[in-house]
Amino acid sequence: MLILQPDQLHGREYDVRVVNGFTNNDSLPLVIWCASKDSDLGGRALQEHDDFSWRLRTNLWGTTHFLCTMKWDQKRKSFDAFKVPRDIYRCGPLRKCSWLVREDGFYFSNDEVNWKREFSWY
């Protein structure tokens, strides 16, 4: 495994995507809001299969971190959508970090084919 030093991470671009994977939420959208300490991406309401996507560039210190808060009905969950120490390798060679939010939890993929459940709503 290639080990990168923080100065080698500076300026690397990653694509992050959060997809509403609910089977039926026509009457109640999934609400998402994402931010880092330097950038507020704002929020939006996602209907079925809608997504919220952005491209980020890692900082010099290797501390780039985006937190998203999801809300659906009475459920609310905050999670790390991107965090350098965890994601620099697992997002794959294409540097693609995708999340699929379903009724039973949050799934991660770096190819949008193979999804792994990372955690539940609670």
DSSP file with accessible surface (Angstrom, degrees, kcal/mol):
  #  RESIDUE AA STRUCTURE BP1 BP2  ACC     N-H-->O    O-->H-N    N-H-->O    O-->H-N    TCO  KAPPA ALPHA  PHI   PSI    X-CA   Y-CA   Z-CA
    1    1 A M              0   0  185      0, 0.0     2,-0.3     0, 0.0     0, 0.0   0.000 360.0 360.0 360.0 133.7    0.0    0.0    0.0
    2    2 A L        -     0   0  121      1,-0.0     2,-0.6     2,-0.0     0, 0.0  -0.576 360.0-148.1 -75.3 128.9    1.3    3.4   -1.0
    3    3 A I        -     0   0  107     -2,-0.3     2,-0.4     0, 0.0    -1,-0.0  -0.898  11.6-159.5-102.5 123.1    1.7    5.7    2.0
    4    4 A L        -     0   0   25     -2,-0.6     5,-0.0     2,-0.0    -2,-0.0  -0.845   9.0-138.6-103.5 137.8    1.1    9.4    1.3
    5    5 A Q    >>  -     0   0  104     -2,-0.4     3,-1.7     1,-0.1     4,-0.8  -0.572  32.6-104.2 -85.0 156.9    2.3   12.2    3.5
    6    6 A P  H >> S+     0   0   65      0, 0.0     3,-1.1     0, 0.0     4,-0.9   0.866 121.7  56.3 -52.0 -38.1    0.1   15.2    4.2
    7    7 A D  H 34 S+     0   0  113      1,-0.3     3,-0.1     2,-0.2    54,-0.1   0.789 104.1  54.5 -68.7 -20.7    2.0   17.4    1.8
    8    8 A Q  H <4 S+     0   0   98     -3,-1.7    -1,-0.3     1,-0.2    52,-0.0   0.663 104.2  55.8 -81.9 -16.5    1.3   14.8   -1.0
    9    9 A L  H X< S+     0   0    8     -3,-1.1     3,-2.0    -4,-0.8    49,-0.3   0.674  79.3 115.3 -85.4 -20.9   -2.4   15.0   -0.3
   10   10 A H  T 3< S+     0   0  106     -4,-0.9    49,-0.2     1,-0.3    50,-0.1  -0.263  84.3   8.3 -57.1 127.0   -2.6   18.7   -0.8
   11   11 A G  T 3  S+     0   0   21     47,-2.6     2,-0.3     1,-0.3    -1,-0.3   0.453  85.3 145.4  84.6   2.2   -4.8   19.7   -3.8
   12   12 A R    <   -     0   0   77     -3,-2.0    46,-2.5    47,-0.1     2,-0.4  -0.557  42.5-136.1 -72.7 136.3   -6.1   16.2   -4.5
   13   13 A E  E     -A   57   0A  63     -2,-0.3     2,-0.3    44,-0.2    44,-0.2  -0.750  21.9-176.0 -97.8 141.0   -9.7   16.3   -5.8
   14   14 A Y  E     -A   56   0A   1     42,-2.1    42,-2.6    -2,-0.4     2,-0.5  -0.974  19.2-139.0-131.4 144.2  -12.5   14.0   -4.6
   15   15 A D  E     -Ab  55  96A  59     80,-2.5    82,-3.2    -2,-0.3     2,-0.4  -0.929  19.8-168.1-103.4 126.8  -16.0   13.7   -5.8
   16   16 A V  E     +Ab  54  97A   1     38,-2.9    38,-2.4    -2,-0.5     2,-0.4  -0.945   6.9 179.2-116.6 135.1  -18.6   13.2   -3.0
   17   17 A R  E     -Ab  53  98A  72     80,-2.2    82,-3.1    -2,-0.4     2,-0.5  -0.997  14.1-166.3-139.5 131.4  -22.2   12.2   -3.8
   18   18 A V  E     -Ab  52  99A   0     34,-2.5    34,-2.2    -2,-0.4     2,-0.4  -0.985  16.8-165.2-117.9 121.9  -25.1   11.5   -1.4
   19   19 A V  E     -Ab  51 100A  13     80,-3.0    82,-2.8    -2,-0.5     2,-0.9  -0.890  23.2-127.3-112.6 136.9  -28.1    9.8   -3.1
   20   20 A N  E     + b   0 101A   0     30,-2.8    29,-2.1    -2,-0.4    82,-0.1  -0.723  31.3 174.3 -78.7 108.7  -31.6    9.4   -1.8
   21   21 A G        +     0   0   15     80,-2.7    82,-0.2    -2,-0.9    -1,-0.1   0.133  26.8 135.7-103.9  19.3  -32.1    5.6   -2.0
   22   22 A F        -     0   0    0     79,-0.2     3,-0.2    80,-0.2    27,-0.2  -0.348  53.6-139.9 -66.7 149.4  -35.5    5.5   -0.3
   23   23 A T  S    S+     0   0  108      1,-0.3     2,-0.2    25,-0.1    -1,-0.1   0.799  86.4   2.9 -82.4 -28.5  -38.1    3.4   -2.0
   24   24 A N        +     0   0  104      1,-0.1    -1,-0.3     4,-0.1     3,-0.1  -0.675  66.1 137.0-161.8 101.4  -41.0    5.8   -1.5
   25   25 A N        +     0   0    3     -3,-0.2     3,-0.5    -2,-0.2    -1,-0.1  -0.123  25.7 134.8-134.8  41.6  -40.8    9.2    0.1
   26   26 A D  S    S+     0   0  111      1,-0.2    -1,-0.1    21,-0.1    -2,-0.0   0.866  79.2  41.1 -56.3 -39.6  -43.0   11.2   -2.2
   27   27 A S  S    S+     0   0  121      1,-0.2    -1,-0.2    -3,-0.1    -2,-0.1   0.682 123.0  36.8 -86.7 -15.8  -44.8   12.9    0.7
   28   28 A L  S    S-     0   0   64     -3,-0.5    -1,-0.2    44,-0.0    -4,-0.1  -0.864  78.4-150.1-141.3 101.3  -41.7   13.5    2.9
   29   29 A P        -     0   0   35      0, 0.0     2,-0.6     0, 0.0    44,-0.4  -0.240  23.0-110.9 -70.8 160.3  -38.4   14.4    1.3
   30   30 A L  E     -E   46   0B   0     16,-2.4    16,-3.6    42,-0.1     2,-0.4  -0.812  34.9-148.0 -86.3 122.9  -35.0   13.5    2.7
   31   31 A V  E     -EF  45  71B  64     40,-2.9    40,-2.4    -2,-0.6     2,-0.4  -0.828  17.1-174.8-100.9 132.4  -33.4   16.8    3.8
   32   32 A I  E     +EF  44  70B   0     12,-2.6    12,-2.3    -2,-0.4     2,-0.3  -0.965  12.0 178.2-128.4 143.1  -29.6   17.1    3.6
   33   33 A W  E     -EF  43  69B 106     36,-1.7    36,-2.9    -2,-0.4     2,-0.4  -0.977  11.0-175.1-142.1 128.7  -27.2   19.9    4.8
   34   34 A a  E     +EF  42  68B   0      8,-1.9     7,-2.0    -2,-0.3     8,-0.6  -0.967  10.0 153.9-130.8 146.6  -23.4   19.6    4.4
   35   35 A A  E     -EF  40  67B  13     32,-2.2    32,-2.8    -2,-0.4     5,-0.2  -0.989  24.8-152.3-160.5 158.6  -20.5   21.8    5.5
   36   36 A S        -     0   0   26      3,-3.0     3,-0.1    -2,-0.3    30,-0.1  -0.712  48.4 -94.2-118.9 179.9  -16.9   21.8    6.4
   37   37 A K  S    S+     0   0  172     28,-0.4     3,-0.1    -2,-0.2    29,-0.1   0.781 127.8  34.5 -68.9 -20.0  -15.2   24.3    8.7
   38   38 A D  S    S+     0   0  127      1,-0.2     2,-0.4     0, 0.0    -1,-0.2   0.550 121.3  41.4-106.6 -12.8  -14.3   26.4    5.7
   39   39 A S        -     0   0   51     -3,-0.1    -3,-3.0     3,-0.0     2,-0.7  -0.953  55.8-158.8-147.2 121.7  -17.3   25.8    3.4
   40   40 A D  E     -E   35   0B 103     -2,-0.4    -5,-0.2    -5,-0.2     3,-0.1  -0.890   6.7-172.9 -98.5 113.4  -21.1   25.7    3.9
   41   41 A L  E     -     0   0B  53     -7,-2.0    -6,-0.2    -2,-0.7    -1,-0.1   0.531  33.7-139.3 -82.9  -8.2  -22.6   23.8    1.0
   42   42 A G  E     -E   34   0B  24     -8,-0.6    -8,-1.9    -3,-0.0     2,-0.3  -0.276  20.3 -82.2  80.7-167.9  -26.1   24.6    2.2
   43   43 A G  E     +E   33   0B  49    -10,-0.2     2,-0.3    -3,-0.1   -10,-0.2  -0.843  34.5 179.8-134.6 169.5  -29.0   22.2    2.2
   44   44 A R  E     -E   32   0B 126    -12,-2.3   -12,-2.6    -2,-0.3     2,-0.5  -0.977  31.8-108.8-162.9 162.8  -31.7   20.8    0.0
   45   45 A A  E     -E   31   0B  55     -2,-0.3     2,-0.5   -14,-0.2   -14,-0.2  -0.869  33.2-154.5 -99.5 127.3  -34.7   18.5    0.0
   46   46 A L  E     -E   30   0B   1    -16,-3.6   -16,-2.4    -2,-0.5     2,-0.1  -0.904   4.7-161.4-108.0 125.5  -34.1   15.3   -2.0
   47   47 A Q    >   -     0   0   69     -2,-0.5     3,-2.3     1,-0.2   -27,-0.3  -0.344  55.6 -46.2 -86.1 178.1  -36.9   13.2   -3.5
   48   48 A E  T 3  S+     0   0   46      1,-0.3    -1,-0.2    -2,-0.1   -27,-0.2  -0.189 129.2   1.3 -50.2 132.3  -36.3    9.6   -4.6
   49   49 A H  T 3  S+     0   0  135    -29,-2.1    -1,-0.3     1,-0.2   -28,-0.1   0.376  96.8 133.3  68.8  -1.3  -33.1    9.1   -6.5
   50   50 A D    <   -     0   0   73     -3,-2.3   -30,-2.8   -31,-0.1     2,-0.3  -0.394  39.8-156.5 -68.9 158.6  -32.1   12.8   -6.2
   51   51 A D  E     -A   19   0A  50    -32,-0.2     2,-0.5    -3,-0.1   -32,-0.2  -0.917  20.7-145.0-136.7 163.5  -28.5   13.4   -5.2
   52   52 A F  E     +A   18   0A  13    -34,-2.2   -34,-2.5    -2,-0.3     2,-0.3  -0.996  33.4 175.2-125.8 116.3  -26.4   16.1   -3.6
   53   53 A S  E     +A   17   0A  61     -2,-0.5     2,-0.3   -36,-0.2   -36,-0.2  -0.936  10.6 164.7-129.4 150.4  -22.9   16.2   -5.1
   54   54 A W  E     -A   16   0A  27    -38,-2.4   -38,-2.9    -2,-0.3     2,-0.4  -0.984  28.2-129.9-156.9 160.4  -19.8   18.3   -4.8
   55   55 A R  E     -A   15   0A 148     -2,-0.3     2,-0.3   -40,-0.2   -40,-0.2  -0.944  27.5-170.2-112.1 136.0  -16.1   18.2   -5.6
   56   56 A L  E     -A   14   0A  10    -42,-2.6   -42,-2.1    -2,-0.4     2,-0.4  -0.864  16.5-144.0-124.8 160.1  -13.6   19.0   -2.9
   57   57 A R  E     -A   13   0A 147     -2,-0.3   -44,-0.2   -44,-0.2   -47,-0.1  -0.994  28.1-119.8-122.6 127.2   -9.9   19.7   -2.9
   58   58 A T        -     0   0    2    -46,-2.5   -47,-2.6    -2,-0.4     2,-0.1  -0.321  28.8-123.4 -67.9 148.7   -7.9   18.4    0.1
   59   59 A N    >   -     0   0   25    -49,-0.2     3,-1.2   -48,-0.1     5,-0.2  -0.368  23.9-102.5 -89.2 172.4   -6.0   21.0    2.2
   60   60 A L  T 3  S+     0   0   80      1,-0.3   -50,-0.2   -50,-0.1   -51,-0.2   0.813 117.7  53.0 -63.0 -31.9   -2.3   21.2    3.0
   61   61 A W  T 3  S-     0   0  182    -52,-0.1    -1,-0.3   -54,-0.1   -54,-0.1   0.489 106.2-121.1 -88.0  -6.1   -2.7   19.9    6.6
   62   62 A G  S <  S+     0   0   12     -3,-1.2    -2,-0.1   -56,-0.2   -55,-0.0   0.819  80.5 116.5  70.7  31.0   -4.7   16.7    5.6
   63   63 A T        +     0   0   74     21,-0.1    -1,-0.1    20,-0.1    -3,-0.1   0.216  28.0 144.8-115.9  13.9   -7.7   17.8    7.7
   64   64 A T        +     0   0   12     -5,-0.2    20,-2.0    19,-0.1     2,-0.3  -0.333  22.6 168.4 -58.2 129.3  -10.3   18.2    5.0
   65   65 A H  E     - G   0  83B  64     18,-0.2     2,-0.5    19,-0.1   -28,-0.4  -0.959  21.3-168.2-152.1 121.9  -13.6   17.1    6.6
   66   66 A F  E     - G   0  82B  13     16,-2.8    15,-1.7    -2,-0.3    16,-1.7  -0.972   8.3-164.2-115.3 129.0  -17.2   17.4    5.4
   67   67 A L  E     -FG  35  80B  65    -32,-2.8   -32,-2.2    -2,-0.5     2,-0.4  -0.913   4.2-164.8-110.9 133.2  -20.1   16.7    7.8
   68   68 A a  E     -FG  34  79B   0     11,-2.8    11,-2.7    -2,-0.4     2,-0.5  -0.948   7.3-154.0-118.4 143.3  -23.6   16.1    6.5
   69   69 A T  E     -FG  33  78B  21    -36,-2.9   -36,-1.7    -2,-0.4     2,-0.4  -0.970  12.4-163.6-114.7 128.5  -26.8   16.1    8.6
   70   70 A M  E     -FG  32  77B   0      7,-3.3     7,-2.4    -2,-0.5     2,-0.4  -0.898   5.0-171.9-111.4 142.3  -29.8   14.1    7.2
   71   71 A K  E     +FG  31  76B  81    -40,-2.4   -40,-2.9    -2,-0.4     2,-0.3  -0.999  11.5 164.8-136.6 131.9  -33.3   14.5    8.3
   72   72 A W  E >   - G   0  75B  46      3,-2.5     3,-2.7    -2,-0.4   -42,-0.1  -0.924  67.5 -47.6-146.4 118.5  -36.3   12.3    7.4
   73   73 A D  T 3  S-     0   0   83    -44,-0.4    -1,-0.1    -2,-0.3     0, 0.0  -0.332 125.1 -20.5  55.0-123.0  -39.5   12.5    9.4
   74   74 A Q  T 3  S+     0   0  166     -3,-0.1     2,-0.3    -2,-0.1    -1,-0.3   0.466 118.6 101.0 -92.2  -0.7  -38.5   12.3   13.1
   75   75 A K  E <   +G   72   0B  50     -3,-2.7    -3,-2.5     2,-0.0     2,-0.3  -0.667  45.4 176.3 -89.3 140.4  -35.1   10.8   12.2
   76   76 A R  E     +G   71   0B 155     -2,-0.3     2,-0.3    -5,-0.2    -5,-0.2  -0.996   1.3 172.0-141.8 136.4  -31.9   12.9   12.2
   77   77 A K  E     -G   70   0B  53     -7,-2.4    -7,-3.3    -2,-0.3     2,-0.4  -0.979  16.2-159.0-148.3 132.0  -28.4   11.7   11.7
   78   78 A S  E     +G   69   0B  62     -2,-0.3     2,-0.3    -9,-0.3    -9,-0.2  -0.890  23.3 168.4-105.8 142.3  -25.1   13.5   11.2
   79   79 A F  E     -G   68   0B   9    -11,-2.7   -11,-2.8    -2,-0.4     2,-0.9  -0.987  42.9-100.0-150.7 158.1  -22.2   11.7    9.5
   80   80 A D  E     -G   67   0B  43     -2,-0.3   -13,-0.2   -13,-0.2     3,-0.2  -0.712  31.4-178.0 -80.1 107.1  -18.8   12.3    8.0
   81   81 A A  E    S+     0   0B   0    -15,-1.7     2,-0.3    -2,-0.9    -1,-0.2   0.823  76.7   7.0 -75.6 -30.5  -19.4   12.4    4.3
   82   82 A F  E     +G   66   0B   0    -16,-1.7   -16,-2.8    -3,-0.1     2,-0.3  -0.947  64.3 166.2-153.0 132.9  -15.6   12.9    3.7
   83   83 A K  E >>  -G   65   0B  82     -2,-0.3     4,-2.7   -18,-0.2     3,-0.8  -0.938  32.7-135.1-148.5 120.4  -12.7   12.8    6.1
   84   84 A V  H 3> S+     0   0    4    -20,-2.0     4,-2.1    -2,-0.3     5,-0.2   0.872  99.8  49.7 -47.2 -56.6   -9.1   12.6    4.9
   85   85 A P  H 34 S+     0   0   98      0, 0.0    -1,-0.2     0, 0.0     4,-0.2   0.873 121.6  35.5 -57.8 -33.2   -7.7    9.9    7.2
   86   86 A R  H <> S+     0   0   77     -3,-0.8     4,-0.7     1,-0.1     3,-0.2   0.843 124.9  36.9 -84.5 -35.9  -10.6    7.5    6.5
   87   87 A D  H  X S+     0   0    0     -4,-2.7     4,-1.7     1,-0.2    -3,-0.2   0.605  83.8  89.3-104.1 -10.5  -11.3    8.3    2.9
   88   88 A I  H  < S+     0   0   23     -4,-2.1    -1,-0.2    -5,-0.3     7,-0.1   0.838 108.5  23.2 -61.1 -29.4   -8.0    8.9    1.0
   89   89 A Y  H >4 S+     0   0   90     -5,-0.2     3,-1.7    -3,-0.2    -1,-0.2   0.825 118.7  56.8-100.6 -40.2   -7.7    5.2    0.2
   90   90 A R  H 3< S+     0   0   55     -4,-0.7    -2,-0.2     1,-0.3    -3,-0.1   0.715  93.4  68.9 -72.6 -16.1  -11.2    3.8    0.4
   91   91 A b  T 3<>S-     0   0    1     -4,-1.7     5,-2.2     1,-0.2    -1,-0.3   0.518 103.9-135.6 -78.4  -1.5  -12.6    6.3   -2.2
   92   92 A G  T X 5 -     0   0   13     -3,-1.7     3,-1.8     3,-0.2    -1,-0.2   0.073  32.8 -54.6  79.4 175.7  -10.5    4.4   -4.7
   93   93 A P  T 3 5S+     0   0  128      0, 0.0    -1,-0.2     0, 0.0    -2,-0.1   0.763 135.9  54.2 -65.1 -25.0   -8.2    5.4   -7.6
   94   94 A L  T 3 5S-     0   0  144     -3,-0.2   -79,-0.2    16,-0.2    -2,-0.2   0.483 106.8-130.1 -85.9  -2.9  -11.0    7.6   -9.1
   95   95 A R  T < 5 +     0   0   78     -3,-1.8   -80,-2.5     1,-0.2     2,-0.5   0.925  52.4 154.0  54.2  52.0  -11.4    9.4   -5.8
   96   96 A K  E   < -b   15   0A  75     -5,-2.2     2,-0.6    14,-0.2    -1,-0.2  -0.959  24.0-174.4-115.5 120.1  -15.1    8.8   -5.8
   97   97 A b  E     +b   16   0A   0    -82,-3.2   -80,-2.2    -2,-0.5     2,-0.4  -0.937  12.0 179.1-119.5 105.7  -16.9    8.8   -2.4
   98   98 A S  E     -bC  17 109A   0     11,-2.6    11,-2.1    -2,-0.6     2,-0.4  -0.888  12.6-165.5-115.8 142.6  -20.6    7.9   -2.7
   99   99 A W  E     -bC  18 108A   0    -82,-3.1   -80,-3.0    -2,-0.4     2,-0.5  -0.966   4.0-162.2-124.1 137.3  -23.3    7.5   -0.1
  100  100 A L  E     -bC  19 107A  17      7,-2.5     7,-2.6    -2,-0.4     2,-0.6  -0.988  11.0-154.8-119.2 119.3  -26.7    5.9   -0.5
  101  101 A V  E     +bC  20 106A   0    -82,-2.8   -80,-2.7    -2,-0.5     2,-0.3  -0.864  22.1 168.1-100.9 122.7  -29.2    6.7    2.2
  102  102 A R  E >   - C   0 105A  87      3,-3.0     3,-1.3    -2,-0.6   -80,-0.2  -0.771  51.6 -95.1-124.0 174.4  -32.0    4.2    2.7
  103  103 A E  T 3  S+     0   0   60      1,-0.3    18,-0.2    -2,-0.3     3,-0.1   0.816 124.4  44.6 -60.0 -30.6  -34.7    3.5    5.3
  104  104 A D  T 3  S-     0   0   74      1,-0.2     2,-0.3    16,-0.1    -1,-0.3   0.406 123.6 -67.7 -99.0   1.5  -32.4    1.1    7.1
  105  105 A G  E <   -C  102   0A   0     -3,-1.3    -3,-3.0    15,-0.2     2,-0.5  -0.956  59.7 -47.2 150.8-164.7  -29.2    3.1    7.0
  106  106 A F  E     -CD 101 119A   0     13,-3.1    12,-3.1    -2,-0.3    13,-1.3  -0.930  42.1-163.8-117.8 126.9  -26.3    4.7    5.2
  107  107 A Y  E     -CD 100 117A  28     -7,-2.6    -7,-2.5    -2,-0.5     2,-0.3  -0.887   4.0-151.8-115.5 142.8  -24.2    2.8    2.6
  108  108 A F  E     +CD  99 116A  14      8,-2.8     8,-2.3    -2,-0.4     2,-0.3  -0.855  18.4 165.3-114.1 147.7  -20.8    3.7    1.1
  109  109 A S  E     -C   98   0A   3    -11,-2.1   -11,-2.6    -2,-0.3     6,-0.1  -0.987  30.4-161.1-153.3 150.0  -19.3    2.9   -2.3
  110  110 A N  S    S+     0   0   63      4,-0.4   -14,-0.2    -2,-0.3   -16,-0.2   0.340 102.0  31.0-110.1   6.0  -16.4    4.0   -4.4
  111  111 A D  S    S-     0   0   62      3,-0.4     4,-0.1   -13,-0.1   -14,-0.1   0.382  98.2-124.7-136.8  -2.2  -17.9    2.6   -7.6
  112  112 A E  S    S+     0   0   50      2,-0.3     3,-0.1     1,-0.1    -3,-0.0   0.710  98.9  76.9  58.7  23.2  -21.7    2.9   -7.1
  113  113 A V  S    S+     0   0  108      1,-0.3     2,-0.7     0, 0.0    -1,-0.1   0.621  88.7  48.1-118.2 -49.6  -22.0   -0.8   -7.8
  114  114 A N  S    S-     0   0  111      2,-0.0     2,-0.4     0, 0.0    -3,-0.4  -0.874  73.4-172.1-101.0 111.9  -20.8   -2.4   -4.6
  115  115 A W        -     0   0   69     -2,-0.7     2,-0.5    -3,-0.1    -6,-0.2  -0.864   7.7-165.3-108.8 138.6  -22.5   -0.8   -1.5
  116  116 A K  E     -D  108   0A 140     -8,-2.3    -8,-2.8    -2,-0.4     2,-0.4  -0.986  25.0-122.3-124.6 126.9  -21.5   -1.5    2.1
  117  117 A R  E     +D  107   0A 117     -2,-0.5   -10,-0.3   -10,-0.3     3,-0.1  -0.530  29.6 178.4 -68.9 124.9  -23.7   -0.5    5.0
  118  118 A E  E     -     0   0A  61    -12,-3.1     2,-0.3    -2,-0.4   -11,-0.2   0.800  59.1 -23.1 -95.8 -39.9  -21.7    1.7    7.3
  119  119 A F  E     -D  106   0A  53    -13,-1.3   -13,-3.1     0, 0.0    -1,-0.4  -0.984  58.1-114.1-166.7 165.5  -24.3    2.6    9.9
  120  120 A S        -     0   0   36      2,-0.4   -15,-0.2    -2,-0.3   -16,-0.1  -0.411  41.4 -96.2 -98.9-179.7  -28.0    2.9   10.7
  121  121 A W              0   0    8    -18,-0.2   -45,-0.2    -2,-0.1   -16,-0.1   0.742 360.0 360.0 -67.7 -27.1  -30.1    5.9   11.5
  122  122 A Y              0   0  191    -47,-0.1    -2,-0.4   -45,-0.1   -45,-0.0  -0.838 360.0 360.0-116.6 360.0  -29.8    5.2   15.3
